[in-house]
Amino acid sequence: MAQIILEALAISLLCLYTNKYYMKNLILLTLVLFTFGAVQAQTQTQTQPKTGHYKAAEEMLLAMNMKQNLQESIDQMLAVQIKNNPSMQPAEATLKEFFGKYMTWDALKEDYINIYMNEFTEKELKDMTKFFSTPSGKKMASKQSVISMKGMQLGQEKVQAHMGELQEMLQKVDK
């Protein structure tokens, strides 16, 4: 889930930073948002009372090592964006500062808890916590950002490989 939000944010920042390919990036952003379900990641930001359900979501996120995984996802996403778009290199420090302010565990913890509480029951969260406490669960949690990044790259490659066709289809819609 963290990776999806970061991917959409990264593409948005890229669109803002590189107006040269604005339309292409806007199309990619839209596709990524719908393809990877980032639209579903929106949630209410009010703090939930510390109920059993809340605690179950928090414990599950901690078992997933979300704080570390979130930071790793941000670092990987930024490295990929700069590698793919060297013109963003001068903005790297600014992007790190921005992410350090708004995309940290402390800034997002309540939002993530709300997301998981809205999607899973207390029992399901407790079951997942048990899994993420096992060696296999810990490995899965540690690999999620890599798997998500590879999925994002795959999606971008597929869209880019057929961008001409997509543009033609979109032009027909505008007529």
Summary of the structure (lengths in Angstrom):
residues: 175
radius of gyration: 17.9
end to end distance: 36.8
largest distance: 55.7
contacts: 478
relative contact order: 0.16
helix: 86%
strand: 0%
